């Protein structure tokens, strides 16, 4: 294998990628990365202005992108997201399920409403988005689903019980999807980031942020763009023989 052939495995030219939570943080970095290697990227996030800014930056860098403001907790909006994507670009090759709700409540204060809100965003949305996209993924020659979970799924998950429970369930869903879709040529994997410098993490207390970093071997938060190469690997032909697995990029959090 020569250099061009190897690097070509990461090429996404003309592939259509839906990125939820794509207007900021990990989603934004991944969307920019996908576009940089040729993908037509659909930015799906709740705030229209944030989606538009992400699209403008991608287009300014020479990429192709479309803003589709979407609240992933609304199943009708997920259907509209796929419909709009197909209208604009003709199909769906990649679904990057990144949108999340990071509700964190200790046991004793968890409410039914908080539980439902977390599971709707972190578990139900990825499942139903993939279901909406499934007919189009089946038509693709390079279909891939990447579900963003958390390295916390491999820890005790203290004080993050709702979030970690939903993301752990998403790991289970990743494996069952991989099994059911293998015959259709659709690969399904998960990405498990460690503590990453995003708005979601910065919205926790400084004390919690210190605890998150202290558990890692690399003594800092990851930059959001450090997740983009891992996401590209999973979504591209570079991972053509990988399905049903999770790629952990956590700064050594779960080594022990």
C-alpha positions as CSV (number, residue, x, y, z in Angstrom):
1,X,0.0,0.0,0.0
2,X,1.4,3.4,-1.0
3,X,0.8,6.8,0.6
4,X,-2.0,7.8,-1.7
5,X,-3.8,4.5,-1.2
6,X,-3.5,4.7,2.5
7,X,-4.6,8.3,2.8
8,X,-7.4,7.6,0.3
9,X,-9.0,5.3,2.9
10,X,-9.9,8.4,4.9
11,X,-11.4,10.3,1.9
12,X,-15.1,11.1,2.2
13,X,-15.5,12.8,-1.2
14,X,-19.2,13.1,-2.1
15,X,-20.4,11.2,0.9
16,X,-23.3,12.7,2.9
17,X,-22.9,13.0,6.6
18,X,-25.5,14.0,9.2
19,X,-23.8,15.4,12.3
20,X,-26.1,16.1,15.2
21,X,-25.0,18.6,17.8
22,X,-22.9,19.8,14.9
23,X,-22.8,23.5,15.7
24,X,-20.3,23.4,18.5
25,X,-17.9,21.3,20.5
26,X,-17.0,17.8,19.3
27,X,-19.8,17.9,16.7
28,X,-18.5,21.1,15.1
29,X,-14.9,19.8,15.0
30,X,-16.1,16.5,13.4
31,X,-18.3,18.3,10.9
32,X,-15.4,20.5,9.8
33,X,-13.1,17.5,9.6
34,X,-15.6,15.5,7.5
35,X,-16.0,18.5,5.2
36,X,-12.3,19.0,4.9
37,X,-11.9,15.5,3.3
38,X,-14.8,16.0,0.9
39,X,-18.0,15.1,2.7
40,X,-21.3,17.0,2.2
41,X,-22.1,17.7,5.8
42,X,-25.5,18.4,7.4
43,X,-25.3,20.4,10.6
44,X,-28.2,19.5,12.9
45,X,-28.5,21.4,16.1
46,X,-31.2,23.3,18.0
47,X,-30.2,26.9,17.3
48,X,-30.5,28.0,13.7
49,X,-28.0,30.8,14.0
50,X,-25.4,28.5,15.4
51,X,-26.0,26.0,12.6
52,X,-25.7,28.9,10.0
53,X,-22.4,30.0,11.5
54,X,-21.0,26.5,11.3
55,X,-22.1,26.2,7.7
56,X,-20.6,29.6,6.8
57,X,-17.2,28.6,8.3
58,X,-17.2,25.3,6.5
59,X,-18.1,26.9,3.2
60,X,-15.5,29.6,3.7
61,X,-12.9,26.8,4.0
62,X,-14.0,25.3,0.7
63,X,-16.4,22.7,2.0
64,X,-20.0,21.8,1.4
65,X,-22.5,22.0,4.2
66,X,-26.2,22.5,5.0
67,X,-27.9,23.8,8.1
68,X,-31.0,21.9,9.3
69,X,-32.0,23.2,12.8
70,X,-33.2,20.2,14.7
71,X,-34.3,19.4,18.2
72,X,-33.3,15.7,18.5
73,X,-35.9,15.1,21.2
74,X,-38.6,15.7,18.6
75,X,-39.1,12.6,16.5
76,X,-40.9,14.6,13.7
77,X,-37.9,16.9,13.5
78,X,-35.6,13.8,13.1
79,X,-37.8,12.7,10.2
80,X,-37.6,16.2,8.7
81,X,-33.8,16.2,9.1
82,X,-33.4,13.1,7.0
83,X,-35.9,14.3,4.4
84,X,-34.2,17.6,4.0
85,X,-30.8,15.9,3.7
86,X,-32.0,13.6,1.0
87,X,-33.6,16.5,-0.9
88,X,-30.4,18.5,-0.8
89,X,-27.8,15.8,-1.4
90,X,-29.5,12.7,-2.6
91,X,-28.9,10.2,0.2
92,X,-27.3,9.5,3.5
93,X,-23.9,7.7,3.9
94,X,-22.9,8.6,7.5
95,X,-24.8,9.3,10.7
96,X,-22.8,10.8,13.5
97,X,-25.0,10.8,16.6
98,X,-23.3,13.4,18.8
99,X,-26.1,15.6,20.3
100,X,-26.4,15.0,24.0
101,X,-28.0,16.2,27.2
102,X,-25.6,16.1,30.1
103,X,-28.1,16.3,33.0
104,X,-26.2,15.3,36.1
105,X,-28.1,14.7,39.3
106,X,-27.1,12.5,42.3
107,X,-29.3,9.7,43.5
108,X,-31.9,11.1,45.8
109,X,-32.6,14.1,43.6
110,X,-33.3,12.4,40.2
111,X,-36.7,13.3,38.9
112,X,-38.8,11.4,36.3
113,X,-38.7,14.5,34.1
114,X,-34.9,14.7,34.2
115,X,-34.6,11.0,33.5
116,X,-36.9,11.2,30.5
117,X,-35.2,14.3,29.1
118,X,-31.8,12.7,29.3
119,X,-32.9,9.4,27.7
120,X,-34.8,11.1,25.0
121,X,-31.7,13.0,23.8
122,X,-29.0,10.5,24.6
123,X,-30.7,7.2,23.6
124,X,-34.0,7.6,21.9
125,X,-32.8,10.2,19.4
126,X,-29.9,8.2,18.0
127,X,-32.1,5.1,17.6
128,X,-34.9,6.9,15.8
129,X,-32.5,9.0,13.6
130,X,-30.8,5.8,12.4
131,X,-34.2,4.3,11.8
132,X,-35.2,7.3,9.7
133,X,-32.0,7.1,7.7
134,X,-31.9,3.4,7.4
135,X,-33.5,3.1,3.9
136,X,-30.8,5.5,2.6
137,X,-27.9,3.9,4.5
138,X,-28.9,0.6,2.9
139,X,-28.4,2.1,-0.5
140,X,-25.0,3.5,0.3
141,X,-21.8,1.6,-0.6
142,X,-20.0,3.2,2.3
143,X,-22.6,3.3,5.1
144,X,-21.4,4.1,8.6
145,X,-23.1,5.0,11.9
146,X,-21.0,6.5,14.7
147,X,-22.6,6.9,18.1
148,X,-20.9,9.2,20.6
149,X,-21.0,7.7,24.1
150,X,-18.6,8.6,26.9
151,X,-15.6,7.0,28.5
152,X,-17.6,7.3,31.7
153,X,-19.5,4.2,30.6
154,X,-16.4,2.3,31.7
155,X,-16.1,4.0,35.1
156,X,-18.3,4.1,38.2
157,X,-20.2,7.0,36.8
158,X,-20.7,8.7,40.1
159,X,-22.9,11.8,40.2
160,X,-23.4,11.4,36.4
161,X,-25.8,8.5,36.7
162,X,-28.5,9.5,34.2
163,X,-26.1,10.6,31.5
164,X,-23.8,7.6,31.9
165,X,-26.7,5.2,32.0
166,X,-28.2,6.5,28.8
167,X,-24.8,6.5,27.0
168,X,-24.1,3.0,28.3
169,X,-27.4,1.9,26.8
170,X,-26.3,3.6,23.5
171,X,-23.2,1.3,23.5
172,X,-25.5,-1.7,23.8
173,X,-27.6,-0.2,20.9
174,X,-24.4,0.2,18.9
175,X,-23.6,-3.5,19.2
176,X,-27.1,-4.7,18.4
177,X,-27.3,-2.3,15.4
178,X,-24.0,-3.6,14.1
179,X,-25.3,-7.2,14.3
180,X,-28.6,-6.4,12.6
181,X,-27.2,-4.2,9.9
182,X,-24.1,-6.2,9.0
183,X,-25.9,-7.9,6.1
184,X,-26.8,-4.6,4.7
185,X,-23.1,-3.5,4.7
186,X,-23.7,-0.8,7.3
187,X,-21.0,-0.5,9.9
188,X,-21.9,0.8,13.4
189,X,-19.4,1.8,16.0
190,X,-19.1,4.1,19.0
191,X,-16.7,6.8,20.0
192,X,-16.0,7.3,23.7
193,X,-14.4,10.6,24.5
194,X,-12.8,11.5,27.8
195,X,-13.0,14.9,29.3
196,X,-13.1,17.3,26.4
197,X,-13.1,21.1,26.4
198,X,-16.6,21.8,25.3
199,X,-19.4,24.0,26.6
200,X,-21.0,20.9,28.1
201,X,-18.0,20.3,30.3
202,X,-17.4,24.0,31.0
203,X,-20.9,24.3,32.3
204,X,-20.0,22.0,35.2
205,X,-18.4,23.4,38.4
206,X,-14.6,24.1,38.4
207,X,-14.3,21.4,41.1
208,X,-16.0,18.8,38.9
209,X,-13.7,19.7,36.0
210,X,-10.7,19.1,38.2
211,X,-12.0,15.7,39.2
212,X,-12.6,14.8,35.6
213,X,-9.1,15.7,34.5
214,X,-7.5,14.2,37.7
215,X,-8.6,10.7,36.7
216,X,-6.8,10.8,33.4
217,X,-3.1,10.0,32.7
218,X,-2.9,13.0,30.3
219,X,-3.3,15.9,32.7
220,X,-5.5,18.1,30.7
221,X,-8.8,18.2,28.8
222,X,-8.9,17.1,25.2
223,X,-9.5,19.7,22.5
224,X,-12.6,19.1,20.5
225,X,-10.5,18.8,17.4
226,X,-8.6,15.8,18.9
227,X,-11.8,13.8,18.5
228,X,-12.1,14.5,14.8
229,X,-9.5,12.0,13.6
230,X,-11.0,9.2,15.6
231,X,-14.4,10.1,14.2
232,X,-13.1,10.2,10.7
233,X,-11.4,6.8,11.2
234,X,-14.7,5.2,12.2
235,X,-16.8,6.9,9.5
236,X,-14.4,6.2,6.6
237,X,-13.1,3.2,4.8
238,X,-10.1,3.2,7.1
239,X,-12.3,1.3,9.5
240,X,-13.9,-1.0,6.8
241,X,-13.4,-4.1,8.9
242,X,-14.6,-2.6,12.2
243,X,-18.1,-2.8,13.4
244,X,-19.8,-3.2,16.8
245,X,-16.9,-1.8,18.7
246,X,-16.1,1.3,20.7
247,X,-13.0,3.5,20.1
248,X,-12.0,5.1,23.5
249,X,-10.1,8.4,23.3
250,X,-10.0,9.4,26.9
251,X,-6.5,10.5,27.8
252,X,-5.9,7.3,29.8
253,X,-9.0,7.7,32.0
254,X,-10.0,4.0,31.8
255,X,-6.5,2.4,31.6
256,X,-6.8,0.8,35.1
